[in-house]
Amino acid sequence: MSRNQYPHTYPLAGRDVKRLGYGAMQLAGPGVFGPPKDKAAALAVLRAAIEAGVDHIDTSDFYGPHVTNQLIREALAPYSDTLRIVTKVGARRGADASWQPAFSPEDLTAAVHDNLRNLGLDVMDVVNLRLMFDVHGPGEGDIEPMLTVLAGLQQQGLIRHIGLSNATAKQIAQGRGICDIVCVQNQYNLAHRHDDALIDDLARDGIAYVPFFPLGGFSPLQSSILSDVAARLNATPMQVALAWLLRRSPNILLIPGTSSVGHLRENLASADIDLPDDAMAALEGIKA
């Protein structure tokens, strides 16, 4: 399959963005807490991403906390009009680096203002509501109170677009009854494919799907099938895993993260991989 047989951009926040973006989470310290071990290297990765044409960056003020947003501002401000910066709210970090829900109106409002201040923006392109009803994955729960707060901030002009993260199909349907949902950010990769049907439903409605842990997260993807396909295509297994996601559905936007310029370039090169039909068929067998 030739790479020009599938779309390489998709709408997000009112503009087509390249489907390979960048996630800033790994720029913070160990455990996504505290400053990076090498600030200069972190700034270099951000600048290299923009120089390579990345126009979609995913971040949050609870990364660090505040660290990644402040790095983004130092490296990239003033921002290009073509850059889409997406953040998320709904959590806070404890002094012990724990991840804690932060769903009250006061918490959500403060989080949006923190993101704006640390990024140096007057309005956020996209704010995702990160749901934490279940720490191990999506869990059912009423999202109307939280989403209504964000919709109010949108009406005030502080947010242009709203998305959901770690959400179930039921919550997405509920959310779309409250405000427009422009993207959904859930865990999804070659081996973790519980959202297969959801991705297809969102694609039909023109809503972007942004998988987190596209390469497996804390348990990196390991598969002899993946390794065999990668060897045949003269690519790395992780490049093939990203290429599979790009071909899986046109509404998938990728935000692989790294603190290395070399690894960044390797990730971005995934868009150049021709993934033939027989390779796609083989990779389908990895599904857990």
LOKETI-311776 format. One line per 3 residues: their letters; for each residue x, y, z of N, C-alpha, C. Coordinates in Angstrom, 2 decimals, padded with zeros to 5 digits. Atoms other than C-alpha are relative to their C-alpha. Layout:
REM residues N
A = X/Y/Z/X/Y/Z/X/Y/Z; ...
END
This chain:
REM residues 288
MSR = 000.85/-001.20/000.00/000.00/000.00/000.00/000.88/001.24/000.00; -000.76/-001.24/000.06/001.42/003.37/-000.97/-000.47/000.95/001.07; 000.35/-000.88/-001.11/001.54/005.95/001.77/-000.97/001.09/-000.41
NQY = 000.94/-001.04/000.39/-000.46/008.40/-000.32/-001.41/-000.54/-000.23; 001.32/000.57/000.12/-003.42/006.03/-000.29/-000.83/000.18/001.28; 000.79/-000.34/-001.18/-004.47/007.16/003.18/000.31/001.44/000.39
PHT = -000.19/-001.43/-000.28/-004.91/010.71/004.48/001.09/000.24/001.03; -001.09/-000.34/-000.92/-001.98/012.35/006.24/-000.32/001.21/000.86; 000.48/-001.05/-000.89/-003.99/015.12/007.86/-001.43/-000.34/000.41
YPL = 001.37/000.19/-000.47/-007.23/015.23/009.83/-000.38/001.24/000.80; 000.40/-001.23/-000.69/-009.30/018.10/011.27/000.09/-000.12/001.52; -000.04/-000.11/-001.46/-008.62/019.14/014.86/-000.07/001.48/000.34
AGR = 000.14/-001.39/-000.45/-009.80/022.38/016.46/-000.08/000.96/-001.17; 000.27/-000.92/001.09/-010.92/023.87/013.19/001.07/000.08/-001.06; -001.08/-000.02/000.99/-007.77/023.09/011.19/000.51/-001.42/-000.23
DVK = -000.62/001.30/000.27/-006.29/020.08/009.45/001.40/-000.02/000.61; -001.34/000.18/-000.57/-003.25/018.83/011.39/000.60/-001.29/-000.55; -000.66/001.23/000.39/-000.68/016.24/010.47/-000.31/-001.08/001.04
RLG = 000.47/001.06/-000.88/-001.61/012.88/011.90/001.07/-000.51/000.95; -001.06/000.30/-000.96/001.75/012.44/013.59/000.38/001.27/000.74; -000.31/-001.14/-000.84/002.05/014.92/016.44/001.03/-000.37/001.04
YGA = -000.99/000.23/-001.05/004.02/015.02/019.66/-000.67/000.14/001.36; 000.47/-000.05/-001.38/003.16/014.25/023.29/001.12/000.41/000.93; -001.07/-000.61/-000.81/005.09/016.27/025.87/000.22/-000.67/001.35
MQL = -000.05/000.56/-001.35/004.58/014.02/028.92/001.40/-000.41/000.42; -001.31/000.53/-000.37/008.07/012.48/028.80/001.05/001.08/000.23; -000.96/-001.07/-000.24/009.72/015.89/029.04/000.15/000.33/001.49
AGP = -000.11/-000.21/-001.44/009.02/016.01/032.79/000.98/-001.03/000.59; -000.92/000.91/-000.67/011.13/014.15/035.36/-000.56/-001.40/000.12; 000.46/001.38/-000.18/010.81/010.47/036.35/-001.40/-000.05/000.61
GVF = 001.37/000.07/-000.48/007.21/009.46/036.89/-000.83/001.19/-000.38; 000.67/-001.23/000.46/006.13/012.62/035.04/-000.10/000.99/001.15; 000.01/-000.84/-001.20/007.08/014.52/038.19/001.35/000.73/000.10
GPP = -001.20/-000.78/-000.14/009.56/017.33/038.67/000.61/000.39/-001.33; -000.62/-000.51/001.22/011.92/018.92/036.16/000.73/-001.09/-000.77; -000.76/000.99/000.79/013.70/017.08/033.32/001.44/-000.07/000.48
KDK = -001.41/000.14/-000.38/017.17/015.73/033.96/000.89/000.86/-000.88; -000.78/-000.81/000.93/018.37/017.74/030.94/-000.93/000.99/-000.68; 000.93/-001.00/000.53/016.42/020.93/030.30/000.34/000.38/-001.43
AAA = -000.41/-000.39/001.36/018.43/021.86/027.21/-000.46/-001.04/-001.02; 000.43/001.06/000.90/017.65/018.48/025.66/-001.51/000.04/-000.20; 001.46/-000.09/000.11/013.94/018.90/026.42/-000.41/001.13/-000.93
LAV = 000.30/-001.13/000.89/013.87/022.31/024.74/000.35/-000.34/-001.44; -000.44/000.36/001.35/015.76/020.88/021.77/-001.01/-000.93/-000.68; 001.00/000.91/000.57/013.17/018.12/021.28/-001.21/000.79/-000.49
LRA = 001.16/-000.80/000.40/010.32/020.63/021.18/000.29/000.80/-001.26; -000.35/-000.81/001.17/012.12/022.86/018.70/000.19/-000.89/-001.23; -000.18/000.93/001.12/013.07/019.87/016.55/-001.34/-000.49/-000.54
AIE = 001.33/000.44/000.43/009.44/018.74/016.47/-000.63/001.03/-000.93; 000.58/-001.06/000.83/008.29/022.10/015.11/000.76/000.13/-001.31; -000.80/-000.09/001.22/011.16/022.24/012.63/-000.32/-001.14/-000.96
AGV = 000.35/001.16/000.84/010.09/018.79/011.38/-001.42/000.08/-000.53; 001.35/-000.18/000.52/006.58/020.09/010.72/-001.12/-000.43/000.92; 001.06/000.36/-000.95/004.72/018.87/013.80/-000.87/001.22/000.29
DHI = 000.91/-001.12/-000.25/001.62/021.03/014.26/-001.08/-000.36/001.02; 000.94/000.43/-001.04/-000.15/019.19/017.12/000.82/-000.50/001.18; -000.73/000.37/-001.22/001.33/019.05/020.64/-001.00/-000.25/001.11
DTS = 000.86/000.37/-001.12/-000.38/017.31/023.55/000.77/000.20/001.31; -000.66/-000.30/-001.26/000.41/018.42/027.10/-001.04/000.03/001.11; 000.90/-000.27/-001.12/-001.10/019.07/030.53/000.78/000.72/001.09
DFY = -000.68/-000.69/-001.08/-000.32/021.34/033.44/000.25/-000.92/001.19; -000.34/000.92/-001.09/-000.36/018.30/035.74/001.17/-000.90/-000.37; -001.28/000.64/000.30/002.72/016.98/033.94/001.11/000.82/000.65
GPH = -001.07/-000.71/-000.71/005.43/018.00/036.36/-000.25/000.18/001.49; 000.93/-000.80/000.79/003.23/019.71/037.49/000.64/001.28/-000.52; -000.37/-001.26/000.64/003.63/022.83/035.33/001.22/-000.10/-000.91
VTN = -001.30/000.08/000.67/006.93/021.56/033.88/-000.12/000.03/-001.52; 000.02/000.09/001.46/005.97/020.60/030.33/-000.56/001.27/-000.63; 000.55/-001.23/000.56/003.84/023.69/029.75/001.02/001.14/000.02
QLI = -001.01/-001.05/-000.07/006.62/025.97/030.92/001.12/-000.23/-001.01; -001.00/000.31/001.02/009.09/024.16/028.66/-000.51/000.35/-001.40; 000.59/-000.32/001.30/006.73/024.49/025.70/000.02/001.50/-000.24
REA = 000.00/-001.46/000.15/006.39/028.21/026.33/001.41/000.52/-000.28; -001.37/-000.49/000.19/010.15/028.73/026.63/000.53/-000.37/-001.37; -000.56/000.47/001.26/010.92/026.69/023.53/-000.70/000.59/-001.22
LAP = 000.77/-000.23/001.22/008.14/027.71/021.17/-000.74/001.33/-000.08; 000.73/-001.27/000.07/006.43/030.98/022.13/000.89/001.08/-000.61; 001.40/-000.04/000.44/005.32/033.02/020.31/-000.30/-001.11/-001.00
YSD = 000.35/001.18/000.75/003.47/030.17/018.68/-000.45/000.32/-001.42; 000.52/-000.10/001.36/002.78/029.66/015.00/-001.52/-000.12/000.01; 001.46/000.10/000.11/-000.85/030.13/013.99/-000.45/-001.40/-000.40
TLR = 000.37/001.35/000.45/-000.76/026.60/012.56/000.14/-001.05/001.09; -000.22/000.97/-001.07/000.20/024.94/015.86/-001.26/-000.15/000.85; 001.11/000.30/-000.89/-002.56/023.23/017.83/000.56/-000.61/001.29
IVT = -000.43/000.49/-001.30/-001.80/022.80/021.54/-001.23/-000.51/000.75; 001.12/000.65/-000.69/-004.09/020.38/023.38/000.44/-000.34/001.42; -000.31/000.32/-001.39/-004.16/020.08/027.16/-001.12/-000.83/000.59
KVG = 001.05/000.74/-000.68/-006.15/018.11/029.68/-000.09/000.44/001.45; 000.25/-000.36/-001.39/-007.69/018.84/033.07/-000.81/-001.11/000.64; 000.76/001.03/-000.70/-009.34/016.72/035.75/000.83/-000.77/001.00
ARR = -000.88/000.67/-000.95/-006.35/015.63/037.80/000.96/001.00/000.60; -001.06/-000.78/-000.63/-003.74/017.03/040.15/001.06/-000.97/000.49; -001.06/000.84/-000.53/-000.44/015.75/041.48/000.18/000.27/001.49
GAD = -000.29/-000.14/-001.41/000.14/015.08/045.15/001.48/000.23/000.22; -001.40/-000.23/-000.32/003.38/015.95/046.92/000.82/-001.27/-000.13; -000.67/001.29/000.15/004.19/012.22/046.70/-000.01/-000.49/-001.44
ASW = 000.06/000.30/001.43/003.77/012.33/042.89/-001.24/-000.81/-000.38; 001.22/000.75/000.30/000.37/010.58/043.13/-000.88/000.79/-000.97; 000.97/-000.60/000.92/-002.35/011.22/040.54/-001.35/000.00/000.70
QPA = 001.24/-000.13/-000.76/-005.54/012.52/042.15/-001.06/000.69/-000.85; 001.08/-000.69/000.72/-008.95/013.46/040.71/-000.11/001.45/000.45; 000.20/-001.42/-000.29/-009.63/017.19/040.52/-001.17/000.48/-000.85
FSP = 001.19/-000.18/000.81/-013.19/017.49/039.29/-000.92/001.13/000.45; 000.91/-001.04/-000.46/-014.72/020.31/041.32/000.03/001.19/-000.96; -000.03/-001.20/000.85/-015.71/023.52/039.50/001.21/000.87/000.26
EDL = -001.16/-000.82/-000.34/-012.96/025.33/041.36/001.28/-000.62/-000.56; -001.18/000.69/000.53/-010.37/022.69/040.40/000.10/000.16/-001.51; -000.02/-000.05/001.46/-011.35/022.68/036.73/000.28/001.41/-000.50
TAA = -000.23/-001.40/000.40/-011.45/026.47/036.46/001.44/000.40/000.24; -001.39/-000.32/-000.30/-008.09/026.83/038.17/000.95/-000.69/-000.97; -000.87/000.76/000.91/-006.59/024.15/035.91/000.07/000.67/-001.37
VHD = -000.01/-000.68/001.30/-007.64/025.97/032.75/000.84/001.28/000.08; -000.80/-001.22/-000.16/-006.17/029.23/034.06/001.49/-000.32/000.17; -001.40/000.40/-000.15/-002.96/027.42/035.08/000.61/-000.34/-001.36
NLR = -000.49/000.34/001.34/-002.60/026.00/031.56/000.23/001.26/-000.82; -000.15/-001.24/000.76/-003.16/029.41/030.00/001.23/000.79/000.45; -001.13/-000.79/-000.54/-000.65/031.10/032.29/001.34/-000.64/-000.34
NLG = -001.30/000.65/000.21/002.09/028.51/031.98/000.36/-000.17/-001.46; -000.25/000.06/001.44/001.71/028.20/028.22/000.15/001.39/-000.61; -000.05/-001.35/000.55/001.46/031.97/027.78/-001.04/000.24/-001.07
LDV = 001.09/-000.13/000.96/-001.88/031.82/025.97/-001.17/000.76/000.60; 001.24/-000.66/-000.42/-005.10/033.82/026.12/-001.20/-000.95/-000.12; 001.08/000.97/000.21/-007.25/030.90/024.93/000.64/-001.33/-000.38
MDV = -000.49/001.33/000.33/-006.69/027.14/024.73/-000.70/-000.51/-001.26; 000.59/000.59/001.19/-007.22/025.41/021.38/-000.97/-001.12/000.38; 000.81/001.14/-000.42/-008.51/022.21/022.98/000.32/-000.32/001.45
VNL = -000.16/000.49/-001.36/-009.07/021.17/026.59/-000.74/-001.33/000.10; 000.61/001.31/-000.23/-009.69/017.48/027.25/-000.34/-000.16/001.47; 000.38/000.38/-001.36/-011.59/016.45/030.36/000.49/-001.42/000.24
RLM = -000.56/001.32/-000.31/-009.54/013.56/031.79/-000.82/-000.62/001.12; 000.88/000.66/-000.96/-011.94/011.19/033.55/000.79/-001.00/000.83; -000.75/000.86/-000.92/-010.70/009.29/036.60/-000.94/-000.77/000.92
FDV = 000.91/000.82/-000.80/-013.63/007.16/037.73/000.62/-001.34/000.34; -000.71/001.26/-000.22/-011.34/004.12/037.45/001.45/000.24/-000.37; -001.41/-000.30/000.26/-007.57/004.46/037.77/000.61/-000.96/-001.02
HGP = -000.55/001.01/000.91/-007.06/001.36/035.60/-000.52/000.13/-001.42; 000.55/-000.17/001.33/-009.04/002.59/032.61/-001.33/000.72/000.07; 001.30/-000.67/-000.02/-012.39/004.06/031.59/-000.95/-000.65/000.99
GEG = 001.01/000.47/-000.95/-015.09/003.76/034.24/-001.23/000.86/-000.12; 001.23/-000.76/000.16/-018.71/004.78/034.09/-000.18/001.00/001.14; 000.29/-001.04/-000.96/-019.83/007.93/035.88/-000.58/001.20/-000.72
DIE = 000.67/-001.17/000.57/-021.82/011.10/035.30/001.03/001.11/-000.25; -000.98/-001.03/000.33/-019.69/013.69/033.47/-000.63/001.38/-000.17; 000.66/-001.28/000.27/-022.31/016.44/033.16/000.51/001.13/000.88
PML = -000.45/-001.14/-000.82/-021.18/018.52/036.18/001.35/000.55/-000.44; -001.32/-000.45/000.40/-017.56/018.65/035.02/-000.01/000.63/-001.39; 000.00/-000.50/001.37/-018.27/019.14/031.35/-000.75/001.32/-000.10
TVL = 000.72/-001.27/-000.01/-020.74/021.92/032.11/000.92/001.15/000.41; -000.98/-001.02/-000.39/-017.92/023.82/033.83/000.87/000.39/-001.19; -000.84/-000.30/001.16/-015.71/023.52/030.76/-000.79/000.72/-001.09
AGL = 000.84/-000.68/000.99/-018.59/024.51/028.48/-000.20/001.47/000.38; 000.12/-001.39/-000.45/-019.01/027.64/030.61/001.27/000.78/-000.28; -001.26/-000.66/000.31/-015.33/028.48/030.24/000.17/000.21/-001.50
QQQ = -000.01/-000.16/001.45/-015.71/027.92/026.52/-000.84/001.22/-000.39; 000.85/-001.15/000.28/-018.55/030.45/026.47/000.66/001.32/000.40; -000.74/-001.20/-000.42/-016.27/032.89/028.30/001.16/000.33/-000.94
GLI = -001.06/-000.25/000.95/-013.74/032.58/025.47/001.36/-000.50/000.42; -001.29/000.52/-000.46/-011.03/030.72/027.41/000.38/-001.32/-000.68; -000.19/001.29/000.68/-011.44/027.45/025.48/-000.71/000.06/-001.34
RHI = 000.66/000.05/001.30/-012.11/027.01/021.78/-000.76/-001.31/-000.20; 000.59/001.31/000.25/-012.83/023.28/021.71/000.20/-000.90/001.22; -000.01/000.90/-001.16/-013.49/020.46/024.21/000.10/-001.44/-000.49
GLS = -000.09/001.42/000.27/-012.52/016.80/024.18/-000.13/-000.80/001.28; 000.10/000.91/-001.15/-012.71/013.77/026.48/001.18/-000.96/-000.02; -001.09/000.96/-000.12/-010.01/011.44/027.76/-000.37/-001.08/001.01
NAT = 000.30/001.15/-000.86/-010.32/007.97/029.31/-001.51/-000.16/000.17; 001.47/-000.03/-000.02/-013.99/007.97/028.38/-000.60/-001.24/-000.62; 000.76/001.10/000.58/-016.54/005.27/027.65/-000.91/000.53/-001.11
AKQ = 000.93/-000.40/001.07/-018.90/005.29/024.67/-001.22/000.71/000.58; 001.16/-000.63/-000.64/-021.76/006.16/027.04/000.32/001.43/000.43; -000.40/-001.35/-000.43/-019.87/009.15/028.44/000.20/000.93/-001.19
IAQ = -000.17/-000.82/001.20/-018.98/010.36/024.97/-001.36/000.44/-000.53; 001.36/-000.35/000.45/-022.65/010.23/023.99/-000.60/001.06/000.92; 000.50/-000.99/-000.94/-023.55/012.13/027.16/000.68/001.35/-000.25
GRG = -000.73/-001.23/000.22/-020.83/014.68/026.48/-000.45/000.74/-001.24; 000.43/-000.64/001.25/-021.99/015.32/022.93/-001.37/000.64/000.12; 001.27/-000.67/-000.27/-025.39/016.24/024.36/000.17/001.31/000.75
ICD = -000.28/-001.22/-000.77/-023.73/019.00/026.40/000.75/001.02/-000.83; -000.79/-000.91/000.83/-021.22/020.47/023.95/000.61/-000.83/-001.14; -000.70/000.71/001.06/-019.35/019.61/020.77/001.26/-000.66/000.56
IVC = -001.21/000.73/-000.39/-016.66/016.98/021.39/000.84/-000.19/-001.26; -000.80/000.04/001.23/-013.82/017.35/018.88/001.02/-001.13/-000.02; -000.97/001.09/-000.02/-011.54/014.54/020.06/-000.23/-000.86/001.24
VQN = 000.04/000.95/-001.11/-011.37/011.49/022.31/001.40/-000.58/000.14; -001.35/000.49/-000.26/-008.11/010.42/023.95/-000.09/-001.17/000.98; 000.07/001.22/-000.79/-008.13/006.82/025.19/001.22/-000.88/-000.28
QYN = -001.08/000.94/000.25/-005.63/003.99/025.50/-000.37/-000.91/-001.16; 000.23/000.87/001.16/-005.28/002.09/022.24/001.33/-000.25/-000.68; -001.18/000.36/000.78/-002.54/000.24/020.40/-000.23/-001.38/-000.60
LAH = 000.14/001.30/000.67/-001.89/-002.98/018.48/-000.55/-001.09/000.91; 000.39/001.08/-000.91/-002.41/-005.15/021.56/-001.19/000.36/000.88; 001.07/-000.48/-000.88/-004.96/-003.03/023.48/-001.05/000.67/-000.87
RHD = 000.90/-000.46/001.05/-007.92/-002.67/021.16/-001.47/-000.03/000.41; 001.39/-000.01/-000.48/-011.02/-002.37/023.30/-000.85/001.06/-000.69; 000.74/-001.10/000.62/-011.98/000.80/021.41/-000.19/-000.17/-001.51
DAL = 000.14/000.20/001.44/-012.13/-000.77/017.94/-001.32/000.56/-000.54; 001.30/-000.45/000.49/-015.85/-000.15/017.50/-000.18/001.50/000.22; 000.12/-001.42/-000.29/-015.67/003.28/019.15/000.74/000.85/-001.04
IDD = -000.77/-000.74/001.00/-012.95/004.45/016.74/-000.78/000.12/-001.30; 000.76/-000.03/001.25/-015.09/003.50/013.76/-001.22/000.90/000.12; 001.16/-000.87/-000.20/-018.14/005.25/015.23/000.40/001.47/-000.03
LAR = -000.48/-001.38/-000.01/-016.15/008.43/015.87/000.42/000.44/-001.39; -000.42/-000.34/001.36/-014.69/008.32/012.36/-001.20/000.38/-000.86; 001.20/-000.31/000.77/-018.19/008.28/010.90/-000.54/001.39/000.34
DGI = 000.50/-001.31/-000.43/-018.98/011.43/012.89/001.05/001.10/-000.10; -001.02/-001.02/000.21/-015.75/013.23/012.03/000.70/000.45/001.27; -000.63/-000.34/-001.28/-014.32/013.14/015.56/001.36/-000.69/000.08
AYV = -001.35/000.54/-000.09/-010.58/012.67/016.08/000.13/-000.94/001.19; -000.31/000.94/-001.08/-009.34/009.74/018.15/001.52/000.04/000.19; -001.43/-000.19/-000.30/-005.98/010.26/019.88/000.41/-001.07/001.02
PFF = -000.34/001.07/-000.94/-004.58/007.04/021.39/001.18/000.38/000.89; -001.18/-000.10/-000.85/-002.41/007.35/024.44/000.58/-001.40/000.21; -000.76/001.26/-000.03/000.20/004.63/025.04/-000.07/-000.73/-001.34
PLG = 000.07/000.67/001.31/000.30/003.95/021.27/001.07/-001.06/-000.18; -001.07/000.99/000.08/003.50/001.97/021.83/000.02/-000.92/001.22; 000.12/000.91/-001.13/002.30/000.15/024.95/000.14/000.65/001.35
GFS = -000.11/-000.70/-001.27/003.10/002.72/027.63/001.02/-000.64/000.91; -000.91/000.55/-001.01/004.60/001.23/030.78/000.41/-001.44/-000.30; -000.35/001.36/000.44/004.62/-002.23/029.13/000.14/000.02/-001.52
PLQ = -000.19/-000.16/001.45/006.11/-001.65/025.66/-000.41/-001.25/-000.78; 000.48/001.09/000.82/004.68/-003.77/022.88/001.12/-001.00/-000.29; -000.95/001.07/000.28/006.45/-007.11/022.50/-000.75/-001.07/-000.79
SSI = 000.66/001.01/000.82/005.52/-009.48/019.68/000.96/-000.47/-001.08; -000.83/000.53/001.07/007.40/-011.77/017.36/-000.57/000.37/-001.36; 000.64/-000.42/001.26/004.86/-010.90/014.65/000.44/001.42/-000.35
LSD = -000.39/-001.40/000.22/005.63/-007.20/015.06/001.47/000.08/-000.41; -001.43/-000.01/000.32/009.37/-007.87/015.00/000.25/-000.53/-001.40; -000.18/000.58/001.33/009.09/-010.03/011.88/-000.43/000.98/-001.10
VAA = 000.47/-000.98/000.98/007.05/-007.41/010.00/000.99/001.15/-000.10; -000.95/-001.11/000.00/009.47/-004.69/011.04/001.28/-000.36/-000.75; -001.22/000.43/000.68/012.48/-006.68/009.83/-000.21/-000.05/-001.51
RLN = 000.29/000.10/001.43/010.81/-007.29/006.49/-000.09/001.38/-000.65; 000.18/-001.34/000.54/010.07/-003.58/006.06/001.20/000.91/000.27; -001.19/-000.78/-000.34/013.50/-002.45/007.28/-000.36/001.19/000.88
ATP = 000.45/-001.02/-000.94/011.88/-000.51/010.11/000.12/-000.56/001.41; 000.01/000.48/-001.37/011.81/-000.70/013.89/-001.41/-000.48/000.36; 001.33/000.43/-000.41/008.94/-002.51/015.65/-000.90/001.16/000.40
MQV = 000.83/-001.11/-000.44/007.78/000.76/017.17/-000.46/000.87/-001.18; 000.43/-000.71/001.20/007.73/002.47/013.78/-001.16/-000.71/-000.68; 001.08/000.77/000.61/005.56/-000.33/012.44/-001.29/000.13/000.82
ALA = 001.18/-000.15/-000.85/003.22/-000.06/015.44/-000.68/001.34/-000.24; 000.57/-001.31/000.30/002.75/003.64/014.70/-000.61/000.02/-001.41; 000.52/000.04/001.37/002.31/003.01/010.97/-001.33/-000.76/-000.05
WLL = 001.26/000.74/-000.05/-000.39/000.44/011.76/-001.14/000.90/000.48; 001.02/-000.91/-000.50/-002.29/003.06/013.75/-000.40/001.01/-001.06; 000.32/-000.98/001.05/-002.04/005.56/010.90/-000.91/-000.61/-001.06
RRS = 000.82/000.64/001.02/-003.53/003.04/008.50/-001.31/-000.54/000.58; 001.19/000.60/-000.64/-006.06/001.66/011.03/-001.26/000.81/-000.25; 001.17/-000.84/000.22/-008.44/004.63/010.68/000.45/001.43/-000.26
PNI = -000.46/-001.34/000.36/-008.16/008.11/009.14/-000.16/001.04/001.10; 000.22/-000.99/-001.07/-009.38/009.85/012.30/000.97/-000.15/001.16; -000.98/000.19/-001.07/-006.48/008.55/014.44/001.12/001.02/-000.15
LLI = -001.11/-000.94/-000.09/-004.03/011.29/015.45/000.97/-000.52/001.05; -000.98/000.59/-000.90/-000.79/010.11/017.06/000.82/001.08/000.71; -000.80/-000.95/-000.80/001.12/011.87/019.84/001.09/-000.76/000.76
PGT = -001.06/000.71/-000.72/004.09/009.60/020.64/000.94/001.00/000.66; -000.87/-000.90/-000.75/006.32/011.17/023.26/001.42/-000.53/000.09; -001.40/000.37/-000.18/010.07/011.17/023.71/000.75/001.21/000.53
SSV = -000.88/-001.08/-000.44/012.83/013.20/025.33/001.28/000.02/-000.83; -001.18/000.12/000.86/015.29/012.37/022.52/-000.31/000.49/-001.40; 000.19/-000.48/001.37/015.65/014.21/019.20/000.09/-001.16/-000.98
GHL = -000.14/001.14/000.89/016.82/011.00/017.56/-001.24/-000.87/-000.02; 001.22/000.81/-000.09/013.80/009.06/018.80/-001.18/000.74/-000.61; 001.05/-000.80/000.63/011.52/011.92/017.73/000.02/-000.20/-001.52
REN = -000.11/000.16/001.45/012.82/011.67/014.17/-000.38/-001.40/-000.44; 000.38/001.38/000.30/012.41/007.90/014.25/-001.51/-000.15/000.02; 001.47/000.06/-000.06/008.78/008.28/015.32/-000.63/000.66/-001.21
LAS = 000.60/-000.73/001.11/008.01/010.86/012.65/000.20/-000.72/-001.33; -000.25/000.75/001.23/009.53/008.62/009.98/-001.02/-001.12/-000.20; 001.03/001.04/000.12/006.70/006.15/010.67/-001.01/000.35/-001.09
ADI = 000.96/-000.41/001.02/004.54/008.21/008.32/000.45/-000.38/-001.40; -000.52/000.35/001.32/006.79/007.15/005.44/-000.01/-001.49/-000.27; -000.03/001.46/000.17/006.34/003.42/005.95/-001.20/-000.47/-000.81
DLP = 001.06/000.65/000.76/004.36/001.55/003.32/-000.34/-001.32/000.70; 000.41/001.20/-000.73/002.39/-001.07/005.23/-000.92/-000.81/-000.91; 000.82/000.76/000.96/001.17/-003.67/002.72/-001.10/-000.79/000.69
DDA = 001.18/000.69/-000.54/-002.05/-005.59/003.14/000.38/-001.26/000.78; -000.34/001.23/-000.72/-000.33/-008.82/004.17/000.63/000.32/001.35; -000.55/-000.41/-001.29/001.56/-006.96/006.90/-001.12/000.41/000.95
MAA = 001.16/-000.37/-000.82/-001.70/-005.45/008.14/-000.71/-001.23/000.53; 000.70/001.23/-000.40/-003.28/-008.90/008.21/000.79/-000.72/001.08; -000.83/000.67/-001.01/-000.34/-010.32/010.17/-000.09/000.74/001.34
LEG = 000.02/-000.80/-001.23/-000.41/-007.47/012.69/-001.34/-000.12/000.71; 001.30/000.18/-000.63/-004.12/-008.00/013.28/000.02/-001.16/001.00; -000.08/001.15/-000.88/-003.13/-011.26/014.97/000.59/000.30/001.37
IKA = -000.60/-000.36/-001.29/-001.42/-009.39/017.81/-001.07/000.32/001.04; 001.07/-000.46/-000.89/-004.75/-008.29/019.29/-000.13/-000.92/001.22; 000.05/000.79/-001.24/-004.87/-009.39/022.93/-001.40/-000.57/000.23
END
